[in-house]
Amino acid sequence: METALLLQQAAASFQPLAGEPSPFGQPPGYPLAGLQVPLAGYADEAALATAVLGRLAPWFHIQREVTGTHPTGNPCRIDAVLRPRDAHVWKNPQIALGVEFKAWETHVGDASRKDRIGWVAQAIDYSMVDWDGYGRLPVLMCPDPFVRNRNLPGDGVDDLGHFIDGLLGQYNVGYLTVFNGSGLTMLMYGMNTIWYERRGVSNGKNWSLRPRTGHRR
């Protein structure tokens, strides 16, 4: 399906997730432009997942509660797998992306250090899982578990934050978050946009997002 048609359909069905303006109209002026929007106010993970996936539905085929097997043999289940409806414009037309949700207020806003570390470790584990019908997948955490100030075009993340983002990127782990003016945004290696609502695929045109193991260049 053509991206322009997907844009029209997404714009017609837009519903804000956290009071943010539509990414399909004129971008908001400063100081709102490019600000990250916390995905707060959801009672639980199921409510957050339903709202976010509803916004993604015009763009992606969505399969919920996908099961798979970790290399240890342990069974796993991820909240959703996304396949682009305009896959032909992605570098890897067979691309599929996993998403794991945590409700902001219950698991992030008031989360302990142990909670956040556990969630990140879970995402790394999931990047190694052989998902039924898909194999290994990039894994996006929604929202950002670090509760950092990520603003476009500058991100304000310190050197340690860049290191963490880069390390997670090597494991094919990134973030799914919301920015004023851009809408839902998939990030990898920090502020590198894979896809966003306002325009569709971005670095996904250039990066295959295939999993890597062992030596990396």
Disulfide bonds with the S-S distance in Angstrom:
none
